[in-house]
Amino acid sequence: MQQFLERVAEVLEVPSVAPDFEFRAAPGWSSLMGFALLVLLDQAYHVKIGVDDFLRLRTVADLAEAAGVRT
């Protein structure tokens, strides 16, 4: 889980994130960051998430669950 949190923080360009962090609240949030999260899930965790499903995710824990990472 720690490695997942570090990867998400890197994409969001923040020092760190917690599982309950609402990733769209990151300073400088943009659709490009959202796309980068989708790419991270695809490349690092082999999980493809459609846009509609992605829009339902709110927290880093939601992302982790979608990626199959244990919290």
C-alpha positions as CSV (number, residue, x, y, z in Angstrom):
1,M,0.0,0.0,0.0
2,Q,2.8,2.4,0.8
3,Q,4.2,2.1,-2.7
4,F,0.8,2.8,-4.1
5,L,0.4,5.9,-2.0
6,E,3.8,7.2,-3.1
7,R,3.0,6.6,-6.8
8,V,-0.4,8.5,-6.4
9,A,1.3,11.3,-4.6
10,E,3.9,11.6,-7.4
11,V,1.1,11.8,-10.0
12,L,-0.7,14.4,-7.9
13,E,2.5,16.4,-7.3
14,V,2.0,16.4,-3.6
15,P,4.4,15.3,-0.8
16,S,2.1,12.5,0.4
17,V,-1.4,11.2,0.4
18,A,-3.5,9.2,2.8
19,P,-6.1,6.6,1.8
20,D,-9.0,9.0,2.8
21,F,-7.5,11.8,0.6
22,E,-10.0,13.0,-2.1
23,F,-7.6,13.0,-5.0
24,R,-9.6,15.6,-7.0
25,A,-8.9,18.1,-4.1
26,A,-5.2,18.0,-4.9
27,P,-3.8,21.5,-5.6
28,G,-3.6,21.9,-9.3
29,W,-5.9,19.0,-10.1
30,S,-6.5,18.7,-13.8
31,S,-7.9,16.2,-16.2
32,L,-4.3,15.5,-17.2
33,M,-3.7,14.2,-13.6
34,G,-6.8,12.1,-13.9
35,F,-5.5,10.6,-17.1
36,A,-2.1,10.0,-15.4
37,L,-3.9,8.1,-12.6
38,L,-5.6,5.9,-15.2
39,V,-2.3,5.3,-16.9
40,L,-0.7,4.4,-13.5
41,L,-3.5,1.9,-12.8
42,D,-3.1,0.4,-16.3
43,Q,0.6,0.1,-16.5
44,A,1.6,-0.6,-12.9
45,Y,-1.4,-2.6,-11.8
46,H,-2.8,-3.9,-15.1
47,V,-6.3,-2.5,-14.4
48,K,-8.2,-0.7,-17.0
49,I,-10.9,1.6,-15.7
50,G,-13.5,3.3,-17.9
51,V,-14.1,7.0,-17.6
52,D,-17.6,6.5,-16.1
53,D,-16.2,4.2,-13.4
54,F,-13.3,6.6,-12.7
55,L,-15.7,9.5,-12.2
56,R,-17.3,7.5,-9.4
57,L,-14.0,7.1,-7.5
58,R,-13.4,9.8,-4.8
59,T,-10.6,8.8,-2.6
60,V,-7.1,7.3,-2.8
61,A,-8.6,4.2,-1.1
62,D,-11.1,4.0,-3.9
63,L,-8.3,4.0,-6.4
64,A,-6.4,1.4,-4.4
65,E,-9.5,-0.9,-4.3
66,A,-9.9,-0.5,-8.0
67,A,-6.3,-1.4,-8.5
68,G,-6.6,-4.4,-6.2
69,V,-4.2,-3.0,-3.6
70,R,-4.9,-3.9,0.0
71,T,-5.5,-1.0,2.3
